[in-house]
Amino acid sequence: MNRPPETRRAAWHERWQELRPEPLRPFVEVVPGLYQVRTRASRAYLAVEDRITVIDTGAPGSGERILEAIRELGRSPDDVSDIIITHGHLDHVGGLPELQRRIPARAGIHLAEAHHIDSDDPLPNPFTHPLLARICEPYLQWVDPGRARIDVYLRDGDEFPALGGMRIVHVPGHTPGSIALHFPQRGVLIVGDAMQYRFGRLMLPHRLFTQDMAQAAASIRRLAELDFDTLCFSHFRPIVRDADLRVREFARALPA
Ligand SMILES: [Zn+2]
Protein backbone atom coordinates (compact mmCIF):
# COMPACT_ATOMS: atom_id res chain seq x y z
CA MET A 1 0.00 0.00 0.00
CA ASN A 2 1.36 3.45 -0.96
CA ARG A 3 0.62 5.79 1.88
CA PRO A 4 2.10 9.26 2.36
CA PRO A 5 5.21 9.26 4.65
CA GLU A 6 3.46 11.06 7.53
CA THR A 7 0.69 8.39 7.61
CA ARG A 8 3.33 5.65 7.56
CA ARG A 9 5.19 7.36 10.41
CA ALA A 10 1.99 7.62 12.46
CA ALA A 11 1.27 3.93 11.82
CA TRP A 12 4.79 2.97 12.91
CA HIS A 13 4.51 5.12 16.01
CA GLU A 14 1.24 3.43 16.92
CA ARG A 15 2.74 -0.02 16.32
CA TRP A 16 5.75 0.89 18.50
CA GLN A 17 3.45 2.04 21.30
CA GLU A 18 1.79 -1.36 21.17
CA LEU A 19 5.08 -3.31 21.13
CA ARG A 20 6.99 -1.49 23.86
CA PRO A 21 7.16 -3.26 27.22
CA GLU A 22 4.13 -2.83 29.38
CA PRO A 23 4.59 -1.41 32.89
CA LEU A 24 4.06 -4.13 35.50
CA ARG A 25 1.53 -2.24 37.55
CA PRO A 26 -1.03 -4.32 39.44
CA PHE A 27 -3.89 -2.52 37.70
CA VAL A 28 -4.47 0.17 35.06
CA GLU A 29 -7.48 2.28 34.09
CA VAL A 30 -8.40 1.41 30.51
CA VAL A 31 -11.21 3.96 30.13
CA PRO A 32 -12.80 5.98 32.97
CA GLY A 33 -14.34 3.50 35.39
CA LEU A 34 -12.90 0.36 33.77
CA TYR A 35 -9.73 -1.13 35.29
CA GLN A 36 -7.59 -4.03 34.14
CA VAL A 37 -6.14 -6.09 37.01
CA ARG A 38 -3.20 -8.49 36.64
CA THR A 39 -4.22 -11.84 38.06
CA ARG A 40 -2.43 -15.18 38.07
CA ALA A 41 -2.09 -16.29 34.42
CA SER A 42 -4.59 -13.76 33.04
CA ARG A 43 -6.23 -10.36 33.48
CA ALA A 44 -9.47 -9.45 35.16
CA TYR A 45 -11.48 -6.26 34.73
CA LEU A 46 -13.33 -4.09 37.21
CA ALA A 47 -16.24 -1.89 36.11
CA VAL A 48 -16.39 0.60 38.98
CA GLU A 49 -19.36 2.85 39.79
CA ASP A 50 -21.72 2.85 42.80
CA ARG A 51 -21.52 -0.90 42.51
CA ILE A 52 -18.55 -2.87 41.15
CA THR A 53 -18.70 -5.58 38.49
CA VAL A 54 -15.74 -8.00 38.38
CA ILE A 55 -15.10 -9.58 34.97
CA ASP A 56 -13.11 -12.84 35.23
CA THR A 57 -11.19 -13.96 38.31
CA GLY A 58 -7.81 -15.29 37.09
CA ALA A 59 -6.26 -18.64 38.01
CA PRO A 60 -6.57 -20.03 41.56
CA GLY A 61 -4.84 -17.68 44.02
CA SER A 62 -5.98 -14.51 42.20
CA GLY A 63 -8.85 -13.63 44.52
CA GLU A 64 -6.74 -11.56 46.92
CA ARG A 65 -5.17 -9.55 44.05
CA ILE A 66 -8.63 -8.57 42.85
CA LEU A 67 -9.75 -7.58 46.36
CA GLU A 68 -6.49 -5.64 46.84
CA ALA A 69 -7.08 -3.67 43.62
CA ILE A 70 -10.59 -2.80 44.83
CA ARG A 71 -9.18 -1.56 48.16
CA GLU A 72 -6.46 0.45 46.40
CA LEU A 73 -9.22 2.19 44.45
CA GLY A 74 -10.56 3.30 47.83
CA ARG A 75 -13.53 0.96 47.63
CA SER A 76 -14.79 -1.91 49.70
CA PRO A 77 -14.97 -5.49 48.38
CA ASP A 78 -18.55 -5.44 49.71
CA ASP A 79 -19.38 -3.02 46.86
CA VAL A 80 -19.01 -5.85 44.31
CA SER A 81 -22.49 -6.75 43.07
CA ASP A 82 -21.67 -9.07 40.13
CA ILE A 83 -18.88 -11.37 38.99
CA ILE A 84 -19.11 -12.21 35.28
CA ILE A 85 -16.97 -15.02 33.85
CA THR A 86 -16.13 -14.92 30.12
CA HIS A 87 -15.66 -18.72 29.96
CA GLY A 88 -14.91 -21.69 32.16
CA HIS A 89 -11.14 -22.05 31.69
CA LEU A 90 -9.00 -22.33 34.82
CA ASP A 91 -7.27 -18.95 34.28
CA HIS A 92 -10.65 -17.14 34.17
CA VAL A 93 -12.80 -18.92 36.73
CA GLY A 94 -10.05 -20.22 39.07
CA GLY A 95 -10.34 -17.33 41.55
CA LEU A 96 -14.13 -17.50 41.79
CA PRO A 97 -14.49 -19.87 44.79
CA GLU A 98 -12.00 -17.75 46.79
CA LEU A 99 -13.91 -14.57 46.00
CA GLN A 100 -17.19 -16.21 46.94
CA ARG A 101 -15.80 -17.09 50.36
CA ARG A 102 -15.08 -13.37 50.92
CA ILE A 103 -17.92 -11.45 49.20
CA PRO A 104 -21.59 -12.19 48.58
CA ALA A 105 -21.71 -10.96 44.92
CA ARG A 106 -23.78 -12.96 42.43
CA ALA A 107 -21.83 -14.87 39.78
CA GLY A 108 -22.79 -15.31 36.12
CA ILE A 109 -21.48 -17.42 33.25
CA HIS A 110 -23.07 -18.50 29.97
CA LEU A 111 -25.60 -21.27 30.51
CA ALA A 112 -23.59 -23.61 28.23
CA GLU A 113 -20.80 -23.72 30.85
CA ALA A 114 -22.55 -23.19 34.17
CA HIS A 115 -22.84 -26.93 34.87
CA HIS A 116 -19.02 -27.31 34.70
CA ILE A 117 -18.49 -24.65 37.36
CA ASP A 118 -21.34 -25.43 39.73
CA SER A 119 -20.13 -29.01 40.02
CA ASP A 120 -17.89 -31.17 42.19
CA ASP A 121 -16.19 -32.56 39.06
CA PRO A 122 -12.90 -30.91 38.00
CA LEU A 123 -13.07 -28.25 35.27
CA PRO A 124 -12.99 -29.70 31.72
CA ASN A 125 -9.46 -30.19 30.37
CA PRO A 126 -8.85 -27.19 28.04
CA PHE A 127 -6.27 -28.87 25.74
CA THR A 128 -7.55 -29.83 22.31
CA HIS A 129 -4.57 -32.10 21.55
CA PRO A 130 -5.28 -35.54 23.10
CA LEU A 131 -1.66 -36.23 24.13
CA LEU A 132 -1.17 -32.79 25.71
CA ALA A 133 -4.53 -33.18 27.45
CA ARG A 134 -3.39 -36.49 28.92
CA ILE A 135 0.04 -35.15 30.00
CA CYS A 136 -1.47 -32.11 31.72
CA GLU A 137 -4.40 -33.90 33.35
CA PRO A 138 -2.67 -34.65 36.72
CA TYR A 139 -1.54 -31.02 37.05
CA LEU A 140 -5.02 -29.74 36.17
CA GLN A 141 -6.57 -32.05 38.76
CA TRP A 142 -4.09 -30.76 41.33
CA VAL A 143 -4.78 -27.04 40.71
CA ASP A 144 -8.53 -27.41 40.18
CA PRO A 145 -10.28 -24.65 42.15
CA GLY A 146 -13.27 -26.77 43.19
CA ARG A 147 -16.94 -25.99 43.00
CA ALA A 148 -18.21 -22.41 42.64
CA ARG A 149 -21.79 -21.19 42.90
CA ILE A 150 -23.41 -19.84 39.72
CA ASP A 151 -26.36 -17.52 40.38
CA VAL A 152 -27.09 -16.22 36.87
CA TYR A 153 -27.10 -18.27 33.66
CA LEU A 154 -26.19 -15.79 30.93
CA ARG A 155 -27.61 -15.72 27.41
CA ASP A 156 -26.80 -13.71 24.31
CA GLY A 157 -28.35 -10.24 24.56
CA ASP A 158 -28.62 -10.12 28.37
CA GLU A 159 -27.96 -6.62 29.73
CA PHE A 160 -26.46 -5.36 32.98
CA PRO A 161 -26.39 -1.73 34.17
CA ALA A 162 -22.55 -1.50 34.48
CA LEU A 163 -20.97 1.58 32.82
CA GLY A 164 -24.17 2.73 31.14
CA GLY A 165 -25.06 -0.75 29.87
CA MET A 166 -23.11 -3.99 29.51
CA ARG A 167 -24.42 -6.41 26.90
CA ILE A 168 -23.58 -10.11 26.77
CA VAL A 169 -22.51 -11.31 23.31
CA HIS A 170 -22.31 -15.09 22.92
CA VAL A 171 -19.10 -15.90 21.00
CA PRO A 172 -18.80 -19.71 20.92
CA GLY A 173 -15.71 -21.38 19.47
CA HIS A 174 -12.89 -21.04 22.00
CA THR A 175 -15.38 -22.78 24.34
CA PRO A 176 -19.10 -23.40 23.71
CA GLY A 177 -20.15 -20.78 26.26
CA SER A 178 -17.56 -18.04 25.63
CA ILE A 179 -18.96 -14.54 25.92
CA ALA A 180 -17.77 -11.03 25.03
CA LEU A 181 -18.97 -7.95 26.92
CA HIS A 182 -20.00 -4.88 24.96
CA PHE A 183 -20.34 -1.45 26.59
CA PRO A 184 -21.87 0.62 23.74
CA GLN A 185 -22.06 3.82 25.84
CA ARG A 186 -18.32 3.66 26.57
CA GLY A 187 -17.21 2.24 23.21
CA VAL A 188 -15.56 -0.79 24.85
CA LEU A 189 -15.55 -4.48 23.96
CA ILE A 190 -14.02 -7.13 26.24
CA VAL A 191 -13.46 -10.36 24.29
CA GLY A 192 -11.87 -12.69 26.86
CA ASP A 193 -10.04 -15.37 24.85
CA ALA A 194 -12.20 -15.07 21.69
CA MET A 195 -9.28 -13.34 19.94
CA GLN A 196 -5.53 -12.93 20.45
CA TYR A 197 -3.48 -9.78 19.95
CA ARG A 198 0.17 -10.72 19.44
CA PHE A 199 2.94 -8.55 18.02
CA GLY A 200 0.42 -5.83 17.17
CA ARG A 201 -1.76 -8.22 15.15
CA LEU A 202 -5.21 -9.65 15.80
CA MET A 203 -5.35 -13.42 15.58
CA LEU A 204 -7.78 -16.29 16.04
CA PRO A 205 -7.89 -17.75 19.55
CA HIS A 206 -5.07 -20.12 20.50
CA ARG A 207 -5.31 -23.41 18.60
CA LEU A 208 -4.18 -25.51 21.59
CA PHE A 209 -7.14 -24.39 23.70
CA THR A 210 -9.88 -23.70 21.15
CA GLN A 211 -12.57 -26.30 20.67
CA ASP A 212 -14.07 -25.17 17.34
CA MET A 213 -11.99 -22.83 15.20
CA ALA A 214 -14.63 -22.37 12.44
CA GLN A 215 -17.14 -21.33 15.09
CA ALA A 216 -14.52 -19.00 16.64
CA ALA A 217 -14.05 -17.31 13.23
CA ALA A 218 -17.83 -16.94 12.84
CA SER A 219 -17.96 -15.32 16.29
CA ILE A 220 -15.25 -12.83 15.30
CA ARG A 221 -17.32 -11.90 12.22
CA ARG A 222 -20.19 -11.21 14.57
CA LEU A 223 -18.04 -9.00 16.82
CA ALA A 224 -16.96 -7.10 13.68
CA GLU A 225 -20.55 -5.82 13.38
CA LEU A 226 -20.32 -3.95 16.70
CA ASP A 227 -19.13 -0.38 17.24
CA PHE A 228 -16.35 0.26 19.77
CA ASP A 229 -13.09 2.18 20.14
CA THR A 230 -11.36 0.09 22.79
CA LEU A 231 -10.81 -3.66 22.62
CA CYS A 232 -9.77 -5.55 25.77
CA PHE A 233 -8.32 -9.07 25.94
CA SER A 234 -7.60 -11.50 28.78
CA HIS A 235 -3.92 -12.03 27.95
CA PHE A 236 -2.84 -9.01 25.91
CA ARG A 237 -2.76 -5.26 26.23
CA PRO A 238 -5.85 -3.40 24.96
CA ILE A 239 -6.21 -1.67 21.59
CA VAL A 240 -7.33 1.79 22.63
CA ARG A 241 -8.35 3.51 19.39
CA ASP A 242 -10.44 2.57 16.32
CA ALA A 243 -10.39 -1.05 17.44
CA ASP A 244 -13.62 -1.89 15.57
CA LEU A 245 -11.96 -0.96 12.26
CA ARG A 246 -9.10 -3.35 13.10
CA VAL A 247 -11.54 -6.17 13.92
CA ARG A 248 -13.49 -5.57 10.67
CA GLU A 249 -10.27 -5.71 8.66
CA PHE A 250 -9.24 -8.90 10.49
CA ALA A 251 -12.69 -10.51 10.04
CA ARG A 252 -12.65 -9.82 6.28
CA ALA A 253 -9.32 -11.65 6.01
CA LEU A 254 -10.60 -14.78 7.79
CA PRO A 255 -11.37 -17.82 5.62
CA ALA A 256 -15.13 -18.18 5.01
ZN1 LIG B 1 -9.57 -19.69 27.51
Residues whose N, C-alpha, C, O or C-beta is under 5 A from the ligand:
A	BS01	ZN	H89 D193
